[in-house]
Amino acid sequence: MTQSSVRGEGTRSNVRRARGLDWADGPPQEDAAEPDGDGPGRGGDRRPGHGHRGGGKRRVLRWSATTLALLILGTAAAGYLYYEHLNGNIRKGQRSSGDAKAQRSEPNAAGQTPLNILLIGSDSRASDENVKLGGSRENRNNPPLGDVQMLIHLSADRKSAAVVSIPRDTRVTIPKCTDPDTGRVYPETTDIINVSLARGGAGCTLATWENLTGVYIDHWMTIDFAGVVKMADAIGGVEVCVNQNVWDHPLPGVPGGSGLKMTAGAHKVKGEQALQWLRTRHAWGSDLLRARAQHMYMNSMIRTLKGQDVFTGTGRLMDLAEAATKSLKVSEEIGTVKKLYGLGMQLKTVPTDRITMTTMPNVADPQNRDHVVPDGGNAEKVWRMLRDDVPFDDKGTSSGAKDAEKKASDEAEAVKDPSVPADRLGVVVQNATRTATEAPVSGRASAISGELVRKGFGRATADGSAALSADETVVRYPSAELEGDAQSVAKALGLPMSSVRKTTDVSGVTVVVGADWRTGTAYPKQSAPKAGDLPGNSDALNGADSGQCMDVYAPYRW
């Protein structure tokens, strides 16, 4: 297929002039002062003895200064127009369109905060180009699904990065979402996670991730089939590798396929072939292995960009800027070239050997063998490492965990006074020990409410309604005046102060006993995660490992 253009549409002269700009220290500033047009030699030298020859020199100097000023002004104008052109390319949307409860990350001891960005690959067929690339013309008018979902976590010190993929067929709770474009309200439901994009856009997918992980997500970006092709062309190709000849095509009883066909070994893919690599599933053997292939591609792409010195090379940077602004839709708070460039510069600081790609630990869904669900404690461990800013690799330190411990200690000292004595405080205890793979533990609400009564909270009662599901135990309260009361309950049960959460979902102090407390009346001590201590089923890949190749599922070898 024809490679996508990466130059500005309708601004060719401006683009050519803008090539002379140096963006090494950042893109053009909207408020940049115009250069002074008065060049050297203004006023001249009128001392005796400096006659016609000196006047000629002065005229030359004036002409040179004027020419230089015009060049500077012309280049600046072209740069500004091109900058505005790029800004005009960017499509924006609402950050969150669903009911999410995650709290923004607190700064570490140095005042730094981590950055979380959700990258969503859409299967939209809303254009002729996307239909041509993705097929399924009958789905052209259907809402898009989020078939690729990755959370990119930049550590607070910007020295490491972690990426976690959630397989598209993961069954989760999708919260109530409101489509920001149509106003349609979608009620809370349980479904596979890729459906969330069709129930309120990327903001609904973000809210789903936040509720699942407890990680506050700062921004989202979406890209469709055509966008992947444009970006792959702008980069100039990304090297991938297969151990056997591969052809991902329809087989008897197995329709579909990406069309990817290549011989064993390393190949540089771009354009449509890059999209085929990212979409291939059958030839790898599963959707989970597709995530691994995508991680290999991303690692290789990052190595390629760093090798091209793209962040300081003006021509390559502008090619990518054109492709990226046309290919991506982003959450509105990062919807300018300047802000997107700033994100790129932050990514630039992370060494490739400090980038770790992973997949959410998962197990088969007992309700549907074609789906998966989070693997309980292993998945929660990954989420906690993200929340506490603990590096996924073993080359860093667990400063994030230490900061979290210090914060917990500081919070314990800052506990507010309760508004009423313990024996007059109404406390409701709910059983949320049910998981996707385990039945709820009978009697947990009664056991913990009984423990509270023994500790002086005489009005504590068990909620007899249906068992809920929560990975961790929390104490919820609805309003500021009850914060001290909720803290006193957490303290009595031995829960960390970080478990105390304000939410309008409850009418009074409520203890939600999660899957992390399935037995006993003493809350089990939670050990802080250590750097690099990822669960074995997270399929971790290091960004500097260039020797990775995909194995091809036997029916798709040729």
N, C-alpha and C positions, 0 to 999 in steps of 0.2 A: 504494500500500500504506500501511498505517497506520504512522506514524512510531513508532520505538522509544521507550519511556519512559526517561528519564534520571534518575529519582528512585529513591531506595532502596526496595527491596521490603520491606514490613512495618515501615517505620520512618518513616512520614510525619511524625509529630509531631517526631521527632528531626531530620528533615531541615529542617523549618520553623525550628526553633530554631537549627540549625547555620548557617543562612543569615546569621545575625548575626556569625559569626566572620570575622575578617580573616586570610586566609592569605598576605598580602603578604610576610611574613617567614618563611613556611614553614608546613607543615601542623601539626596538633596534635601535641605531644610526649607520648609515653606516660608519661613520668615527671614531668609538670608538677605543681608543688605546688598544692594547693587554696588558694583565697584565705582569708584570715582572716575569720571571721564577726563579729568584734567591730568594730562601726562607730564613727563619731565620736560624741562625747557620753557615752562610757562613764564612769561615776563621777559625772557631773553637776557642777554648780557650786553649792556649799553656802554661799556667803558671805551674811552678813546682808543683808536687803533684797531677796533673790531668793526670793520665795514661790511662790504658786500659778501666777502667769504663767510664771515660770521653769520650774516643774515641767512645765507643758504643753509648753513648747518642748523640754524634755528628752525627753518622751514622743514628740513628733513626730520628733525626731532619732533616737531609738532605733528607732521604727517604720521610718523611712526607711532607716536603716543595715541593719536586718534584711531589709527588702524588697530592697535593693540586693544584699546578700550572697546571698539566695536566688536572685535573678536570675543573678548571676555563677556560683553553683554549678550552677544548672540549665542554663545555657548551656554551661558547661564539661563537664557530664555528657553533654549531648546531643552536643556535639562529639566527645567521646571515643567514645561509642557509634557515631556515624556513621563515625568513623575506623576503628574495629574492623570495622564493616560493610563498608567499602571493602576492608580487608585480607582479609576473608573472601571477597570476590569474586575475588581474584587466584588464577589457576592457575599453578603453577610446575613446572619440569622441570630435569633435569640439564644443566649448561652444555655439556659435551662427552661424547659417547658413542662416539667413534671414536679410532683411532690417529692423533694429530696431532703434528707436529714443530715447529710455530711457537713462537718464544720471545717472552715478554712484552717489550713495549717498554721500553727504558731511559729514565730521566728525562733531560730536556735540561739545559742548563747552569743553568737556573733551578729545577731540581728538579721540573719539570712533565712529565706524561706524556700522550700522546694517548689518546683513547677510541674504541674500535671496537665498533659495535653491528650485528648482523645482523638485518635485518627480513625475515621470510618470510611470504608470502601463501599460505595453504593452500587447496586445492580440496576440503576435506573435505565430504562429504555425510552426516555422522554424525548429523544432526538433521533434523526435519521442516522447520525454518526454512531450513537450508542446502540441502535438496533443492528446496524451493520457489524459492529464489533461483538455484540453480545447475543445476537439472534433473538429468538422468542418474540417475534413481532406481535403475537397475540397478547403479550404482557405490556405493550407500549403504554397503555393508559393506567396501569396498576401503580399504586404507591410503591416507591422503591424500598428495597430491603437492605439492611446493613450487613452484608455477607462477610466483610472484614472489619474487625474491631480490635484496636490496639491502644493500650494506655502507655504513653511515653512519660516517664518520670525522670526529671532532672533533679539531682540532689541539690540541697540548699547551698553547698559550697561549689556547685557546678563542676565537680571533679569526677562524677560518675553518672551514668544513665542506665535506667532499667526500662525494658519494654515487656508488657504482658499482653498476650492475646487471649481472648475468650472465644472458643469455637462458636460458630454461628448457630449450631443446633443445641446450645446449652439452655436447658429449661430454667427459667428464673421468674421472679415476680416483677412485672412491669408496673410501675406506679401509675396513678391517675395523671394523665397528661392533657394539655390543651394545645391544639395546633395553632401556632402564632399567626399563620396566614389566613386560616378559615374560621378560627374561633371554635372549632368542633372539640368537644370534651370527650376523651376516651377514659372509661373507668379502669380502675386497677384490674389486672388480669394476670394469669399465669400462662406463659407461652415461651417459645424459644426466643433468644435475645435478638435475633436479626429482625424480628417483627417490630421491635420498638421504634425503628426509624419511620415506619409507616403509621405510627400512632402519635404524631406530634413532632416529627422531624428529629434532627440531631440532638436538640435539647431534651427530648424524651429519652433517647439512648444514653445521654450523659446522666440524667436523673436515675435511670436504671442501674448504671454502673455505680453511682454514688451510694445508692441504697444497698447494693450487693456488697461493696467493698468497704464502705465507711471512709473512702478517700475523697477529699474535696478535689474536684477537677476544674482547673482554671479556664481552659479553652477547649474548643473542638474544631476539627477540620474534616471536611468530607471531600472525596474525589470520586469521579465516575470513570467508566471505561475509557472514554475519550481523553479524560484528564491524565490517566496513567500513560497513555500513548504519547501525549504531548510532552510530559515530563521525561519519559524515557528517551525520547528523541533529543530533547534539550540537553540532557546529561551526556549523550553521545554513546550510550550503551553501558550495560552492567554485566559483569562476568558471572555466570552460573555454571554448575557442573552436575553431570549425571554419571552414574557408574555403569549404566547399560544404555543401549539405544532405546529411545522412548518415542511412542506415538500415542497421544491421548485422543482416541477416536471412538465412535460408537462400536459396540460389540453386540452380538446376539443377546437380547434380554437386558442389555445395559445401554440405554440411549444416551445421547449427549457426549460431551467431551470438549476440551478447550481447543483441540487441533494442534497442540504442541508436538512438533516432530524434530528430533535432533539425534545425532550420533553420540556415543559415549565420549565423555571427556568434558573439558571446559569450553564454553562458548560465550561470546558477548551478545546479549540480547538487547534489542531496543524496539521501539514502536509496538506494533501488534504482537510480535513474538514475546516481548516483555509482559504484555497483558496475558498472553496464553500461559506463561510460566506462573504468574500470580493466581490464575484461575484454575489451574490444573488440580484435580482432586483424585479422579479414578486411577490415574497412572501412578500415583504415590501410594494408593491403597486406602486412604481415609482422609476425612476432613482435618483430623489432628495433624497428619503429616503434611497436609497443605500448608498449615500454619508454619511448620518448620521450613518449608521451601520459601515461604514469604519472608521469614526471618533471615534466611541465607541471602536473599535478594537485597533486603534492607541493609544488612551488614556490608555486603559488597558495594552497594550504592554509596554508603557513607565513606568507605575506603576510597572509592573512585572520586568522589567530590573533594575529599581532602587531598588526594593526589593531584587533582587539577588546580589546587589552590584557588578554588572558585570564589572564596570569600574576599579575595583581594585582586582577582583578575577581572578587570572591568568588563571585557567582552563577554566572557562566560557568565558572569554574574547577571548581566543584562538579558542575555538569552534565557537564563533560568527564571529571572524575574518576570519576563513576558509570559513564559509557559506557566509558571506557578500561579500568577494572578488570574490567568484565564482558566486554570484547571481546578483550583480550590474554591470551596465555599467555607467561610470561617465564622466563628462566633464574633458578634459585633464589636466586642471590646478590643479585638486585634485586627480590625478591618481596615488597616492602612498599610502602605508599603513600609513606612518607617517602623511600625510595630512588628510586622512580619520579619523585616530585616533584623531587628533586635533579637527576635527569637532565634534566627539563624546564627547570629553571632554568639549567643549563649550555647547553642549546640556545638559550635566550632571548638569551644574550649575543652570539650570532653575527649580524652584520648580514646582511640578505638579499642584498646585493651581494657577500658573501664566501661564498655557498653555491653550489657547482658540482655539477650533476647530470651523470653520464656513464654510458656503457655500455661494458663491457669490449671493447676492440678484438678483432675476430673475423674469421675467414674461413670459407668453406664447408668442411665436413667432407669430405675426399676419399673417405671410406668410406660416406657417406650424404648425399645432396644436401639432405635435409630437416633436417640438423643443422649446427651450427657448431662450431668449435674456437677456442681462444685464438690470436690473431695474434702468435705468437712474441715477437719483440723489442718490439713495440708494447705488447702486454699486460704483458710483464715491466717495461716502463718505468712503467706505471701502478702496478703492485704495488710497485715500488721507491719511487715517490713517496709511497705510503702508508706503507711501512716507515720511510722517512727523514723522514716528516712534512713533506713539501714541499707548499706550497699548490697547489691545482689552478688558482687564479686568479692573475693577474699583479699583484694589488694588495698582496700580502704579500711577504715576503722568504723566501729559501730557508734560513732559520735551521736547519731540520731537517737539511738536507744538511750545513751547516757543523758542526752538532753531531755528525753521523755521522762526518765527517772527523776531528774532534777526538777522538772516541771511538776511531776506528781508530788514530790516532796514539798515544793513551794505551795502547791494547792492545798496539801494537807494542813499546812500551817495557816492557810488563809480561809479555813472553813468558817462560814457565817453562822451566827447564832440562830437556832431554830425559833420559829414564831410561836410555837406552843410546846408544852411538855410532851415527852414521848408518849405518855399514857393517854393523851388526848388527840394524838395525831392519827388520822385515818390513813391506812396503807393498804393498797391492793397488790396481791402477788399473782403473777400470771406464769403459766407453764409454757415455755417456748423451746422446749428441748427437742422438738421434732426436727428432723433434718430430711434432706431429699432421699436419703438412703436408710434412715433409722426411724423407728416409731418413737413417739414421745414417751418419756419415762413417767409412768403413772405415779401420781401423788406428790410431784415436786412442788407445786404451789402450796399444798397443805404443809409439807415439811418445812419450807422456808418461812411461811407465815407463822408456824408454830415456834420456830427459832426466834423470830422477831418478838413474839409475845413473851417468851422467856427472857428476852433482853429488855423488857419494859415497854414495848410498843403494843399495848393491850388491845388496840383496835385494828391490828393487822388481820386481814382476812384473805382467804384464797379465792381467786376468780375461777368459778366452776365452768366457764364457757369452753369452747373447743380449744385444743392445744394450738399454740402459735409456733412460729419457727424463727429462731434468732441464733446467730453464731456465737454471740457473746452476751453476758449478763449485764444489764444496765438498769439504772434507776432514773425514771422519767418524772418530770414535774412540769406543770403548765404555765406558771407565772413566777416572776422574780421573788415575790414574798415567800414562796415555798422552797427556794433554793437551799436555804439553811436546813430546812426539815429533810429534804432529799439527801443532803450531805450527811446528816446525822444517821439516816437509815443505812447509807452506804458504809459509813464508818462502823456501825454496829455489826454489819455482815462481813466486814473485812474486805470490801470492794475498793478498788482504787478510785480516787476522786474523778479521774477521767471517765468513769462509767456513768457519772451524773450528767444527764442530758435534758435540756429544756425543749419541750415540744408541745404543740397544741393538740396532739393526738390523744392526750389523757386529760382527765378532769381533776386529778389529784395525784399525790405521790404514788408511783406505781413501780414495783420491782418486776422486771421481766427476766425470768430465769432462763438463760440460754443454754445452747448445746455444750458450752464450756464448763457447765456445772451440773452434770447428770447424776452425781451421787453425793451423799453426805450433806452436812449442814455447815461445814467450814469451807469457805470459798478456796479452791485450789490455787496455790501460788503460781502465777504465770511468769515463767522465766523470759527475760528479754532476748529477742532473736539476735544472733551474731552475724557479722558480715560474712557473706558467702554461704550461709547455712540454709540453702534452698532445699525444699523437698525433692526427693529423687525423681518424682514424676512431673517436674516442671519443665523438662526438656530444654535445659539452659544451653545457649550458644554464646560464645564470646565474640565480640565484634572484630577482634584481630585475627580470628581463625579463618584463614583463607583456603584451608584444605578440605572444607566440607563439600561433599557430593551427595546428591539424592539417589537412593536406591529406587529402581523402577519395579512396580508390581508386575509379576511375570506375564499376565495376559496382555500387557501393553508394551512388551518388548518386541523388537523387530530386527 
